[in-house]
Amino acid sequence: MTYTIHVQAVSGSGTGTAAFSDATTETASTVVPNPCEIVCLDVATTSLRITWGGADNAFVSTIATLSNGAQAFNRPANFAGLTPGQEYEITLTCTDSTGFATSSTQTKRTVPNPPRSLNCSPIDPVTCRCTWSTPSPPGIFGEYELSWYEEASANPLTATSKRISVPTTTGEIPSLNPSTRYVMRVATVSGFGAGEEVSSTTIETTKTTSAIQACRMFIRQVDCDSITVLFGPLSTASGYLLSLNPPPNSGAANINLQQEDVLEHTYNDLTSGTEYMITLTCLGGLNPSSQIEVRTNPPNVGQVSLSGTTSSTSVEISWAAAPGFPFDYYEVFYRDPDTGARISAAQVTTGEDLQYRLEKLDPSTTYTVEVEAVLAATGNFPRQSSCAVSSLEVTTVDVPPNTLLVRDFNTNDIEILWANIDGATQYTVLIWPTAQNKPTSSGTFVMRDDDAAFNDFTFRNLVCGRLYTAEVAAIGVTAVLQTQQRTVPCTPSSINVGSITATSALVTWSPSSGVVSSYRVSYRRPMDDALTKLCRCNYNTFTVAPGEPATKQTIHSDTSANPCQIIIRSVTTDPQSQQSSVSFTWGAVTNQNFNIYIFNISPQDGTQQAVVQEDDPVQEVTFSNLFPGRMYTIACSTDAVGFTPQSLSLRTKPLPPTSIQCISNQDILTLTSVGILWNSPNTATSEVDGFAVYYNIDNGPRNDRPLLPASATQDVITGLFPATEYTIFVATVAGTGGFQERSDPVPLNNGLKCSTETPNPGEIVCLDVTTTSLYFTWGDASGSYGDFISYLVQVTEDQMIRIGTVDVNNRLATFIGLTPGEEYCITVRILLEFSNDVTETDCKRTSKTCFDQCCQNFSAPRRGALTRQAVFQICLPAYRYSQRKLLLCHSPSLSLHHLMSMDSSESQYRADGATSFIPHEDISSSMTGPVTSEIPGLDPNTPYTIQVETLSGTGNDEVGSAPRTVDGRTGMYTLTWAADPGCNG
């Protein structure tokens, strides 16, 4: 068909004001479609209109079929009554006179319905907030597109836009110009990706931004490495001074602007994820000034790639770490292939492996996976994410033939899927408890889905924690598929911590309904990122290892907080500003008539009082400008007469040490020791009561040193392995007892790397000597001799060879069962093929013991006491390596079979058989009261987070419920001992 096209230039806008040029005319013709080629003529919200290529004499029949089953036989064809935003597949089948059929397909998505009721209002001179309502009917869509442009430009093509995922129906428009009228529009978007997206018509409104105040700053733009601010002019000012703290990595921190300049500035080359303070001073006259605190966005994530295996319902991805300043977590998203909606899949902490497996996906389906770094919202800043999103397209594989898969399961449902079976016309599905006989019923009939490569079905109303067998039987052909799956056990409820002593806590919870094999109880210290100790337990006792002092006590509860109960959200200390802040919320007061909440903090540093209206939607307060490491008490009250204030005491984090470095002095840096130096924070800017040092190897288990006094500026770590790199951290400690706080450790990210010296080839290095054992290593000789073969290691007592465990590959040897106080000679022979063997020898004496004598002086502590005291004697071995361990004995009258071994950094508790558990098929039928479990071996006066899970099944069949947590703190504990002067060496 031939069309005549007219084009005119337009100047101005609006009726009566626009002017039009003469028209330029051009003639053009559309091309003729190929025979049986589909041509889409129109796409609307609920209809598709198509035609197709002819060759009418060649085809005796043409049938156009839509994926919803609708058919048309004549062109043009109109399909009505469709779902807005839905994707449809059109299949055209053309048959000639010989019966030969030709087919073609095309996919089209209907237009989604537009949103309703757009309203926008200015927040400040550079920002507007818009809200709208969802479409009616909603149809299929995954995002909203919010766009805006200056009304004066009258050109929608200049519009800026941002995407907002459903179900959110509000969005902020940033980076606007003050006192400017904007056209603001919103539309729905269905689908995702180039060529796949379809947008609705837009609804729009106009709004004028507010005027900018004199000498008042606003943030126009924040990026990963830049911040743009603008401010209003002051007629009496002679100029303006902008300053940035901390300064940028390059360029000036202080900027002078004149009255005639554009009162806007961009700071570049900033550090991502960093908090900055910008100060504006208007020069001349009274020199008014303003400040604004802003945080740059976190860094961009590196490349996303596939890792692990891809199945029909899951894919595993990994990504390169985002560089730069620490942020809170990574967030993984995927796009719904039907709607294009951006769905959050997981939050991955920065300390975990940078990988994630997406599950419960559709087979043979392409997904777009996105990863971004995130800084969580705080009292001062909103949630911020990477400036650019790293993404990857991944495709699940087909369902394997003759296989029944479980796509998803929870406490009461199991969803299965299977590939279509050749010859099957329909299927029957059946499920039963595996422990029971298969029922005789025929099950539920399921029609074969010929439009998909697989079928799925969900069994509902199942018993939580029970193992089931699911079966699919084909009708029309002999084929039966089976699989087993256990539902998720029910979460424990009503968890409480009681009978708290210095070293134990009694945890009580209500039995879970359904099938329960056991419960898993774990605990976490507040400074830990994850639950570090995990035990399976029965209903009477279990044992976990002790913890360590915590940063602060936090309370989380499944029930509402008490009226005016202070609940801490965050306690932070900024080393650059040398100030602390605390953010908190509180329990609502509902049984009194009042107007305001009143909060006071003492001592009264910085912000002294805060007042919050009773109906204020933001129920959170932040006290800033506090002294690092200092004790504070926050009190909550109302203006109601006779209300009893509630209070909470806490300590802010102290400032961290500075200038940490390794000591190179040869008297300190040895084969088994390293030393470190640091500078203490200034006591005029931070409380300092001591220092904590800890270290590890290759991100392995953390080893804590004894707390050092406030006067300490160095520490020597002994008992280490030779030729080994250690990662060392130092933190400032403020306070003692239950209100002890530690600063962030330094160096914050990767720690300080210090290495012990390397021994000579074959040189013997004794790692530990006890009363009955020797533990040693020796220098590597494999690279020093070209004809090196191996090592021969021996330990002799009066020329008698002792039997021990020798690992020549790792050069480690352990000899146990030795006699206390005897001298033993260690020989390491380097075996060479052509040269004479090289021999190194060293003699060590085991320590003497007075274990029996010590036990006579042991006084057993009183069970359940808040202050517990045990007095006994310990013999300190003379050999220098033995100072790493002290043997504490206990009264034989206590029918417990355990030892406690202590060194300067940790204590360890082991109870024989304490981690065993008793399986139960159905706990609800055997126990009617609360379940209890006592946790011994905890640290005194230390907060712990305790977690309880229900377990069903055992081994590979085991399934755990969602966890339930509660927090508690142990009481005080005092332990004293004295050395026996009659036991030396």
DRENLUM-972256 format. One record per residue (C-alpha): x, y, z. Coordinates in steps of 0.5 Angstrom, whole numbers. Layout:
BEGIN
X,Y,Z
X,Y,Z
...
//
This chain:
BEGIN
X,Y,Z
0,0,0
2,7,-2
2,13,3
3,20,3
7,23,9
7,30,11
13,33,16
12,40,19
16,44,24
13,47,30
15,53,34
12,54,41
6,50,44
-1,51,46
-7,53,43
-7,59,39
1,60,41
4,55,36
6,56,29
7,51,24
12,51,18
10,49,11
9,42,10
15,37,6
11,31,3
14,25,1
11,18,-2
13,11,1
10,4,0
10,-1,5
13,-8,2
9,-14,1
9,-20,6
12,-27,4
7,-32,4
4,-35,11
8,-29,14
5,-26,20
4,-18,20
2,-15,27
-3,-9,25
-4,-6,32
-3,-8,39
-8,-5,44
-9,-7,52
-14,-12,51
-13,-14,43
-9,-16,38
-10,-15,30
-6,-19,25
-6,-20,18
-1,-25,14
2,-26,7
-2,-28,1
-1,-33,-5
-9,-34,-4
-9,-39,-10
-4,-44,-7
-7,-45,0
-13,-48,1
-14,-46,9
-10,-42,14
-11,-42,21
-8,-37,26
-8,-39,33
-7,-35,39
-3,-39,45
-10,-38,49
-13,-42,44
-17,-37,40
-17,-38,33
-18,-34,27
-19,-36,19
-20,-30,15
-15,-24,15
-15,-19,18
-16,-23,24
-18,-19,31
-16,-23,38
-20,-19,43
-21,-20,51
-14,-21,52
-10,-19,59
-7,-13,59
1,-13,59
1,-21,57
5,-24,52
2,-28,47
5,-33,42
1,-33,35
2,-39,30
0,-39,23
-1,-45,19
-2,-45,12
-4,-52,8
-4,-52,0
-8,-57,-4
-3,-63,-3
-4,-63,4
3,-60,6
3,-55,11
7,-49,13
7,-45,19
10,-39,22
10,-36,29
11,-29,32
11,-27,40
7,-20,41
5,-17,48
-1,-13,49
0,-6,52
-1,-6,60
-6,-1,63
-3,5,65
-3,7,73
-8,12,76
-8,18,80
-1,21,79
1,26,85
7,30,86
10,35,91
16,38,92
21,36,98
26,41,97
28,46,92
32,40,88
27,34,89
20,32,88
16,26,91
11,23,87
5,18,88
0,14,84
-5,8,84
-4,1,81
-8,0,74
-15,-2,74
-15,-8,72
-8,-9,74
-6,-14,68
1,-16,67
7,-11,69
13,-11,73
16,-4,73
13,3,73
17,8,69
17,15,72
20,21,67
20,28,68
22,35,63
22,42,64
15,45,62
19,51,58
22,46,53
16,43,51
20,37,49
18,30,52
24,27,48
29,31,53
25,27,59
30,24,64
27,17,67
28,12,72
25,5,73
21,3,80
19,-4,81
13,-7,83
9,-6,88
12,0,90
8,6,88
12,12,90
18,15,87
23,21,88
25,25,82
32,28,84
37,33,81
32,38,79
32,46,78
29,50,84
23,55,82
22,51,75
16,48,73
16,41,71
12,36,67
12,29,71
9,23,68
9,15,70
7,9,66
7,2,67
12,-3,63
11,-10,62
17,-15,60
24,-14,60
30,-12,55
31,-9,48
25,-11,44
22,-14,49
19,-8,53
12,-5,52
10,1,56
3,4,57
0,10,56
3,16,61
-1,20,66
2,26,67
2,32,72
6,39,73
9,42,79
14,47,80
20,46,85
20,51,91
25,56,91
32,56,94
34,59,101
39,64,101
46,61,104
42,54,104
46,48,101
42,42,97
45,36,94
43,36,87
47,29,85
51,23,89
55,18,85
60,13,87
66,18,86
62,25,86
58,30,90
54,36,87
51,41,91
48,48,90
46,53,94
42,60,94
45,67,93
46,72,99
45,79,97
50,81,102
55,76,101
62,78,98
63,71,96
62,64,98
67,58,101
65,51,100
69,46,104
69,38,104
71,34,110
75,29,109
78,32,103
78,29,96
83,24,93
85,29,88
83,37,87
82,42,92
77,41,98
76,48,99
73,52,94
72,60,93
66,62,89
64,69,87
57,72,87
57,72,79
59,65,79
54,59,78
53,57,85
54,50,84
60,45,85
62,38,84
67,35,88
70,29,84
75,23,85
71,21,92
72,15,95
65,10,94
61,9,100
64,14,104
61,19,109
63,27,107
61,33,111
60,39,106
60,46,110
58,53,106
60,59,109
57,66,106
63,71,107
62,78,109
57,81,114
55,76,119
58,70,116
52,65,116
54,58,114
50,51,113
53,44,113
50,38,110
52,31,111
52,26,105
55,19,103
57,17,96
54,11,93
58,4,94
62,1,89
60,-2,83
60,-10,83
65,-14,78
63,-19,73
58,-24,74
59,-31,71
56,-38,72
59,-42,77
57,-49,79
52,-53,75
46,-51,72
39,-55,73
32,-55,71
30,-51,77
37,-47,79
43,-44,77
49,-41,81
52,-35,80
59,-32,82
61,-25,82
68,-21,82
68,-17,89
66,-9,89
73,-5,90
74,0,95
71,2,102
67,-3,106
59,-3,105
54,-7,108
52,-13,103
51,-15,96
44,-16,93
42,-21,88
36,-20,84
33,-23,78
28,-21,73
21,-25,72
21,-27,65
14,-26,64
13,-19,67
20,-16,67
19,-15,75
26,-14,79
25,-19,84
30,-19,90
33,-26,91
38,-26,97
43,-21,101
50,-24,101
54,-21,106
61,-18,104
65,-24,108
61,-30,105
63,-33,98
61,-29,93
56,-34,90
49,-35,90
45,-41,87
38,-38,85
33,-44,86
25,-45,84
26,-43,77
22,-45,71
26,-50,66
28,-48,59
27,-41,61
32,-35,61
33,-30,67
37,-24,67
41,-24,74
43,-17,77
48,-16,83
49,-9,86
53,-7,93
49,-4,98
49,1,104
44,0,108
39,6,111
41,9,117
38,15,121
42,20,117
42,16,110
37,12,105
39,6,102
44,7,97
46,2,92
52,1,86
51,7,81
51,1,75
48,-6,76
52,-12,74
48,-17,70
48,-24,67
43,-28,62
42,-35,65
38,-40,62
36,-46,66
36,-53,62
30,-58,60
27,-63,65
31,-69,64
26,-75,61
23,-80,66
25,-76,72
20,-73,77
23,-66,80
21,-62,87
22,-55,85
19,-52,91
17,-54,98
15,-51,105
12,-53,111
5,-55,108
6,-55,101
11,-59,96
11,-57,88
13,-62,83
15,-62,76
16,-67,70
17,-67,63
12,-69,58
12,-77,57
11,-79,50
4,-82,49
1,-80,55
-6,-76,54
-6,-74,62
-3,-76,68
-5,-78,76
-1,-75,81
-1,-78,88
2,-77,95
3,-81,101
7,-81,108
13,-85,106
13,-89,113
6,-91,111
3,-96,105
1,-93,99
-6,-91,98
-11,-95,94
-14,-89,91
-13,-87,84
-10,-80,86
-12,-73,82
-12,-72,75
-8,-67,71
-9,-66,64
-3,-66,59
0,-59,58
2,-59,50
4,-52,50
10,-53,55
15,-58,55
14,-60,62
8,-60,67
7,-58,75
3,-60,81
3,-57,88
1,-62,94
-2,-58,99
-4,-58,106
1,-63,108
4,-64,115
10,-60,117
17,-64,118
14,-71,115
17,-75,109
13,-76,103
13,-80,97
10,-77,91
8,-81,84
6,-79,77
3,-84,73
2,-83,65
-5,-85,62
-5,-88,55
2,-91,56
6,-95,62
10,-90,66
11,-88,73
15,-83,76
17,-82,84
21,-78,88
21,-77,96
21,-70,99
20,-68,107
16,-62,108
20,-56,112
19,-57,120
15,-52,124
19,-47,127
19,-47,135
15,-42,138
15,-38,145
23,-38,146
25,-35,152
32,-35,156
32,-36,164
36,-39,170
42,-35,167
48,-36,171
55,-33,170
57,-39,165
50,-42,163
43,-40,160
37,-45,160
33,-44,154
26,-46,154
21,-46,148
14,-49,146
14,-56,142
14,-55,134
7,-59,131
8,-64,126
14,-69,125
20,-67,129
27,-71,130
31,-66,134
32,-59,135
38,-55,133
41,-50,138
46,-45,137
48,-38,139
52,-32,137
56,-26,140
54,-20,138
60,-18,134
60,-24,130
57,-24,123
54,-31,123
52,-36,128
59,-39,130
57,-45,134
52,-50,132
50,-56,136
44,-61,135
41,-63,142
36,-67,146
31,-64,150
35,-64,157
43,-62,155
48,-60,150
54,-56,150
57,-50,146
64,-47,147
65,-41,150
64,-34,147
68,-27,148
66,-20,151
61,-17,146
60,-10,143
54,-8,146
47,-12,148
42,-12,143
35,-14,145
30,-17,139
23,-20,141
18,-23,137
13,-20,142
12,-12,142
17,-8,146
15,-5,153
12,2,153
18,7,152
23,1,152
29,3,148
31,-1,143
38,0,140
38,0,132
46,2,131
52,5,135
57,8,131
64,12,131
67,16,126
75,16,126
75,22,122
70,26,126
72,23,132
65,23,134
60,18,136
52,17,135
47,12,137
40,11,133
34,8,137
27,6,137
22,5,143
16,1,145
10,5,143
6,8,149
-2,6,148
-5,6,155
-5,14,156
-7,20,153
-1,24,151
2,29,145
10,28,145
15,23,147
21,26,150
28,23,150
34,25,154
42,23,154
47,24,160
52,26,160
49,31,156
54,31,150
52,34,143
45,33,142
42,34,149
34,32,148
30,30,143
22,31,142
18,26,138
10,27,136
6,21,138
3,21,131
10,22,128
11,16,122
18,16,123
19,13,130
27,13,131
32,18,134
39,19,133
44,23,138
50,25,135
57,29,137
58,24,143
64,22,146
67,15,143
68,10,149
64,14,154
58,11,158
51,14,156
44,13,159
38,14,155
31,16,158
25,16,155
18,19,158
12,23,155
8,29,157
3,25,161
2,26,168
5,21,172
9,17,167
15,13,169
21,14,165
25,8,162
32,8,161
38,4,158
45,5,159
50,3,153
57,5,151
59,8,145
65,5,141
72,8,142
76,11,137
81,5,134
89,5,135
93,8,129
99,7,125
100,-1,127
106,-4,124
110,-10,125
116,-10,129
123,-12,126
127,-13,132
130,-20,132
129,-21,139
122,-21,138
121,-23,131
123,-31,132
121,-37,129
115,-38,133
114,-30,135
112,-24,132
111,-17,135
107,-11,133
107,-3,135
101,2,135
99,9,137
94,9,142
88,14,141
88,21,144
85,20,151
82,27,150
78,25,144
76,18,146
76,13,153
81,8,153
82,2,158
86,-3,154
87,-6,147
85,-13,144
89,-16,140
87,-22,135
90,-26,129
89,-31,124
92,-35,118
89,-35,111
82,-32,114
82,-38,119
79,-39,126
80,-33,130
85,-33,136
85,-28,141
90,-25,146
89,-23,153
87,-16,154
92,-11,154
92,-5,159
91,2,156
99,4,157
100,-2,152
103,0,145
106,-6,143
105,-14,144
109,-20,142
105,-26,140
109,-33,142
107,-40,140
107,-39,133
109,-43,127
115,-42,123
115,-39,116
108,-37,117
104,-31,115
99,-28,120
94,-23,120
93,-19,126
88,-14,128
88,-9,134
82,-6,137
81,-1,143
77,-3,149
73,2,153
70,0,160
70,-7,163
65,-12,165
58,-12,162
59,-5,159
65,-6,155
66,-4,148
71,-5,143
73,0,137
73,-3,130
79,-7,129
85,-4,125
87,-5,119
80,-5,118
79,-9,112
85,-14,111
89,-14,117
96,-13,118
101,-18,115
107,-21,120
111,-27,118
115,-31,123
122,-33,121
124,-39,117
128,-44,120
134,-47,116
133,-54,113
132,-59,118
132,-54,124
128,-56,129
123,-52,132
119,-54,138
112,-52,138
109,-54,145
112,-58,151
107,-61,156
108,-66,162
107,-72,157
108,-69,150
112,-66,145
110,-62,139
115,-60,134
116,-58,126
123,-57,122
125,-53,117
124,-55,109
130,-58,106
126,-60,99
129,-54,96
136,-53,99
138,-60,96
138,-63,89
138,-70,91
133,-69,97
129,-75,98
125,-75,105
126,-74,112
127,-79,118
124,-76,125
126,-80,131
125,-78,139
129,-82,144
129,-83,151
136,-86,154
137,-89,147
130,-92,147
126,-90,141
119,-87,142
113,-88,138
109,-82,135
106,-79,129
110,-76,124
107,-72,118
113,-71,113
109,-67,108
107,-62,113
113,-63,117
109,-64,123
111,-69,129
107,-71,135
109,-75,141
105,-77,146
105,-81,153
111,-79,155
114,-79,162
113,-72,166
120,-69,167
124,-73,163
129,-71,157
128,-73,150
132,-72,144
129,-70,137
133,-72,131
131,-70,124
135,-73,118
135,-70,111
135,-76,107
139,-75,100
140,-79,94
147,-78,93
150,-74,98
151,-76,105
145,-75,110
144,-68,114
142,-69,121
139,-64,126
138,-66,134
135,-62,139
133,-64,146
127,-62,150
125,-64,157
117,-65,159
114,-61,164
113,-64,171
106,-64,174
103,-64,181
96,-65,178
94,-70,184
96,-65,189
92,-59,185
86,-63,185
86,-64,193
85,-56,193
80,-55,189
73,-52,191
67,-54,187
63,-48,185
56,-47,187
51,-49,181
47,-43,179
50,-37,183
51,-31,179
58,-30,183
62,-36,182
69,-37,185
73,-43,185
80,-43,188
85,-49,186
93,-49,185
96,-50,178
103,-52,177
106,-47,171
111,-51,167
118,-49,167
119,-50,159
118,-43,155
113,-46,150
109,-49,156
106,-43,158
101,-43,152
97,-48,156
95,-49,164
91,-55,166
85,-54,171
83,-60,175
77,-61,178
74,-65,184
73,-72,183
67,-72,187
63,-68,181
61,-74,176
63,-70,170
68,-73,165
71,-67,162
78,-63,162
78,-55,161
85,-53,158
86,-45,158
91,-41,155
92,-34,155
87,-33,149
81,-38,150
78,-43,154
75,-50,151
70,-54,154
68,-61,152
63,-66,155
63,-73,153
57,-75,149
54,-68,150
52,-67,143
48,-73,142
41,-73,141
34,-77,142
30,-78,135
23,-77,136
18,-78,131
12,-73,133
14,-69,139
7,-66,139
5,-73,141
10,-74,147
11,-68,150
6,-63,152
10,-58,156
15,-53,154
22,-56,152
28,-54,155
36,-54,154
41,-52,158
48,-48,155
54,-49,160
61,-47,158
59,-39,157
63,-33,158
61,-29,164
57,-23,163
57,-23,156
51,-23,151
49,-28,147
44,-29,141
41,-36,142
38,-40,136
33,-46,136
31,-50,130
26,-56,129
30,-62,125
26,-67,122
30,-73,119
37,-75,119
43,-75,115
42,-73,107
34,-73,109
35,-68,114
31,-61,114
31,-56,118
26,-51,120
26,-43,120
30,-41,126
27,-37,132
32,-33,136
32,-30,143
38,-26,146
41,-26,153
47,-24,158
50,-29,163
52,-26,170
58,-25,173
64,-30,175
70,-30,179
76,-35,178
82,-35,182
88,-39,183
95,-39,186
101,-43,184
104,-48,188
111,-46,191
113,-53,191
112,-55,184
117,-52,180
119,-55,173
//
